[in-house]
C-alpha cells in the first residue's frame, strides 16, 4: 500500500531500489520459488465474496467477509474478463 498523501509516489527505505533492473534485495532472493503467502511473504489471507452485478453481467464486485474492512471501504469492482483462478495460471 502507498501513503495517501503527497509522498504517495516517493520510495521509502523499506522498498526495493531495483527499478533500474539491477539486483534484487537479499530478502527477496532468499525466498522459495513457490513461497507460502503468509509464512514467507507476510500476507494475511482473508476471505472475499464474489458478487455478480445484476444490472451489468460484465462486472463483478468483491467484498471482504470482515465488517471492519467494509467500514474501511474495502471492495473491488472489476470486469468479469479480468477475473481468473490463479491455480489455472500455474
N, C-alpha and C positions, 0 to 999 in steps of 0.2 A: 504494500500500500504506500501511497505517497502522502506527503503532507498536503493539507488542504489550505495552502496559503501561498505567499509569494515565493517560497522556497520549494514548491512542488517539483520543479524541474531541475533542482540542484542535487547532484550526487553527494551523499554523505560518506564518511569514512567507513561505515559498515557495508557499503555497497561495493561491488566489484569495479575495478578500474580497467577491465579488459575490453573496453569498447573498440579499441583500435585493432582487435584481432590478435593481441599479444597472448600471454599465458593466462590460464585460469587461476584463481586463488587456490592455495594448497587445500583448503577445506573442501572445495568442490572436487578437486582431483582425487581426494581420498574417499569419495562417496562410491558405493557399489553401483554397478551398471544398471541394475533394476532396484533402486532404493525403496525402502519402506517409507511411505509418505509421512507417517507420524514419527517413527523411531529415528530415521536417518535425516529427514528434511525438516522436522519440527512442525509440520502442518497438523492442525486439529481438524479431523474429519467430522463433518456434520451432515445430517440428512436434509435433503431438499426435495420438495414435491413438485413434479412437473404437472402443469395445468394447461390444457388446450384452450385457446381463446375461441369462444363460441362464435363471435362475430367475424373472426378472421382466422380461418383454418391454417394459414401460412405462418402464424405466430404462436409461440408458447411462452408461458410465464413460469419461472421457478421461484418458489417461496421456501424459506428455511422453516424447519419444524419448530424452532425456538421463538417463543413470543418476544423475548428480549431483542433478538435480531430483527424481528419485524418492526419493533418500535424504533430501531435504528435505521429503518428504511432499507433493509437488506432484501433485494429482489433482483431478478434478471428477466428482461424481456428480450426474446430472440426470435429470429426467423427459424421455422421448423427445419429448413435445409442446412442450418448452421449447427444443428444438434446431432451428435453421434455417440455411440457407445465406444469408449476408448479401448475396451477389450477387443473390439473388432479391428482396431487400427494397429495392433502389435505386429 
